């Protein structure tokens, strides 16, 4: 884990999918797994007491679905939706999520989504003029 790793929360009610996602997070140099939980109620508690940079979020969960969790967030946290239902994709992007991944997860697609988050975090932390990718026209 690097100092600049993104503190990551997994919110997934399937134990099998949670385990798969956790392994992907733990094997990624840019991510630090802070916690994994199975519902939005626990997720809100974790967010309240920990600095979370990224949420890997399922939509279909007991009690409160993933969209209601997004509605309840009072801070800007990067979100990647992970769902088995592609019908949620358009609504997910209306929430401004960074990416939408369809189950079963593909490691290359997962890594590409993390790159998007890392770039967004980098851009937030640096003025555009300091960005090595900035092109002066």
C-alpha positions as CSV (number, residue, x, y, z in Angstrom):
1,X,0.0,0.0,0.0
2,X,1.3,3.4,-0.9
3,X,0.7,6.6,1.0
4,X,-1.5,7.9,-1.8
5,X,-3.7,4.8,-1.9
6,X,-7.4,5.4,-2.1
7,X,-9.3,4.4,1.1
8,X,-11.9,2.0,-0.3
9,X,-15.2,0.8,1.0
10,X,-17.0,-2.2,-0.5
11,X,-20.8,-2.3,-0.2
12,X,-22.0,-5.6,-1.5
13,X,-24.6,-8.0,0.0
14,X,-23.3,-11.1,-1.8
15,X,-20.5,-12.8,0.2
16,X,-19.1,-14.4,-2.9
17,X,-19.0,-11.1,-4.9
18,X,-17.7,-9.2,-1.8
19,X,-14.8,-11.7,-1.5
20,X,-14.0,-11.4,-5.2
21,X,-14.0,-7.6,-5.1
22,X,-12.0,-7.5,-1.8
23,X,-9.3,-9.6,-3.5
24,X,-9.2,-7.2,-6.4
25,X,-8.9,-4.2,-4.1
26,X,-6.2,-5.9,-2.0
27,X,-4.2,-6.7,-5.1
28,X,-4.3,-3.2,-6.5
29,X,-1.5,-0.8,-5.5
30,X,-3.7,2.3,-5.7
31,X,-6.3,1.0,-3.3
32,X,-6.5,0.4,0.5
33,X,-9.4,-1.7,1.7
34,X,-10.8,0.1,4.8
35,X,-13.9,-2.0,5.2
36,X,-16.5,-4.2,3.5
37,X,-20.2,-4.3,4.5
38,X,-23.4,-5.9,3.2
39,X,-25.8,-3.0,3.4
40,X,-26.2,0.8,3.1
41,X,-26.9,1.3,6.8
42,X,-23.5,-0.1,7.8
43,X,-21.9,1.8,4.9
44,X,-23.2,5.1,6.3
45,X,-21.7,4.2,9.8
46,X,-18.3,3.4,8.2
47,X,-18.3,6.6,6.1
48,X,-19.1,8.6,9.3
49,X,-16.0,7.4,11.1
50,X,-13.5,6.7,8.4
51,X,-12.0,8.7,5.5
52,X,-13.3,7.0,2.4
53,X,-12.1,8.0,-1.0
54,X,-13.9,5.4,-3.1
55,X,-17.0,3.3,-2.7
56,X,-17.5,0.1,-4.7
57,X,-21.2,-0.1,-4.6
58,X,-23.8,-2.7,-5.4
59,X,-27.3,-1.4,-6.1
60,X,-29.6,-4.2,-5.1
61,X,-29.2,-4.7,-1.3
62,X,-31.5,-5.3,1.6
63,X,-33.2,-2.5,3.5
64,X,-31.8,0.4,1.5
65,X,-30.6,0.2,-2.1
66,X,-27.4,1.7,-3.4
67,X,-29.1,4.7,-5.0
68,X,-30.6,5.7,-1.6
69,X,-27.1,5.4,-0.1
70,X,-25.9,7.8,-2.8
71,X,-28.7,10.2,-1.9
72,X,-27.7,10.1,1.7
73,X,-24.0,11.0,1.2
74,X,-23.2,14.5,2.4
75,X,-19.6,14.4,1.1
76,X,-18.1,13.9,-2.3
77,X,-16.8,10.4,-2.6
78,X,-15.8,8.6,-5.8
79,X,-18.2,5.8,-6.6
80,X,-18.0,2.8,-8.9
81,X,-21.2,0.9,-9.2
82,X,-20.9,-2.9,-9.5
83,X,-24.2,-4.5,-10.5
84,X,-25.5,-7.6,-12.2
85,X,-28.3,-5.4,-13.8
86,X,-27.2,-3.2,-16.7
87,X,-30.6,-1.4,-16.5
88,X,-29.1,0.7,-13.6
89,X,-26.3,2.1,-15.7
90,X,-28.0,5.2,-17.0
91,X,-29.4,6.1,-13.6
92,X,-26.0,5.5,-12.0
93,X,-24.3,8.0,-14.3
94,X,-27.1,10.6,-13.5
95,X,-25.6,10.4,-9.9
96,X,-22.1,11.3,-11.3
97,X,-20.5,7.9,-10.6
98,X,-17.1,7.4,-12.0
99,X,-17.9,4.1,-13.7
100,X,-20.4,1.2,-13.8
101,X,-19.1,-2.4,-13.8
102,X,-21.3,-5.3,-14.7
103,X,-21.1,-8.6,-12.8
104,X,-19.3,-10.9,-13.3
105,X,-16.3,-8.6,-12.9
106,X,-13.6,-8.5,-15.5
107,X,-10.2,-7.6,-14.0
108,X,-9.1,-5.4,-16.9
109,X,-12.4,-3.5,-16.8
110,X,-12.0,-3.1,-13.0
111,X,-8.5,-1.8,-13.4
112,X,-9.6,0.7,-16.1
113,X,-12.3,2.0,-13.7
114,X,-9.7,2.5,-10.9
115,X,-7.4,4.4,-13.3
116,X,-10.4,6.8,-13.9
117,X,-10.7,7.4,-10.2
118,X,-6.9,7.9,-9.7
119,X,-6.9,10.4,-12.5
120,X,-9.9,12.3,-11.0
121,X,-8.3,12.4,-7.6
122,X,-5.0,13.6,-9.1
123,X,-6.8,16.4,-11.0
124,X,-8.6,17.5,-7.9
125,X,-5.4,17.7,-5.9
126,X,-3.5,19.7,-8.5
127,X,-4.0,22.9,-10.3
128,X,-4.5,22.4,-14.0
129,X,-1.3,24.3,-14.8
130,X,0.7,21.9,-12.6
131,X,-0.6,18.9,-14.5
132,X,2.1,17.3,-16.7
133,X,-0.6,16.4,-19.1
134,X,-1.8,19.9,-19.5
135,X,-1.3,21.3,-23.0
136,X,-0.8,25.0,-23.5
137,X,-2.6,26.2,-26.6
